[in-house]
Amino acid sequence: MESLSEAALIFIPTPIGNIDDLSPRVLNALNEVDLLLAEDTRHTGQLLKRLGISVKLMAFHAHNEHRALEHVIHLLKSGQKVGMVSDAGTPGISDPAFLLSRACRSEGIAVSCLPGPSAFVPALVMSGLPCDSFYFEGFLPHKKGRMTRWLFLQSLPCTLVLYESPHRISKTLKEAVSYLDPHRQASLVREISKVHEEAIHGSLEALEKALVEQPRKGEMVLVIGPKEEASKKTETRSKEPF
């Protein structure tokens, strides 16, 4: 079993909003690594400056991870302790990390990941929808394969969790109404852990209308309840007295 002190590579979660969500263990890790891989070095540089931490930064993101992988593995094998952060949250959750983690396992390099912020967990819990069984989709494909993903999600009986940008959330809700039951219960949570955090709840149809009437900004998490949640709501309404 590997301990944090033995790990050559450490995945380090960073706040998704409130900087106070950053744990003492994260601070220690940021101070201990020889090199920090960052999705956006400018963004991470600002965070490090605010924390008063000085560490060498290297860009590692979806557009260069294949090219940079061999070099990072070489650094790890040479004895350097490397950390990796994404712009916000836990690396690997809809962010780069998988290729590096797999390569380290293949090379016998010890890996650790600190527990920390991830937007879908608080969104799922505060939705009031069943979270004992759920499927995390992350971001849907923008074009190719998008319909295929909706058809797959349509077949699942459990709660669904999706990430979406403010520019595409209206399109995603419209598609959800079309591919899923429009009465299926859902929750849309935005700006988690930030000043303007907001959660709105209702049917998919109601959420779609709410965003038409009042567009929202910020990063979004859409939680869609299981199929039976919609049928329960319909059954409850049918039992109400006239």
Summary of the structure (lengths in Angstrom):
residues: 242
radius of gyration: 20.5
end to end distance: 63.5
largest distance: 75.5
contacts: 753
relative contact order: 0.14
helix: 40%
strand: 20%
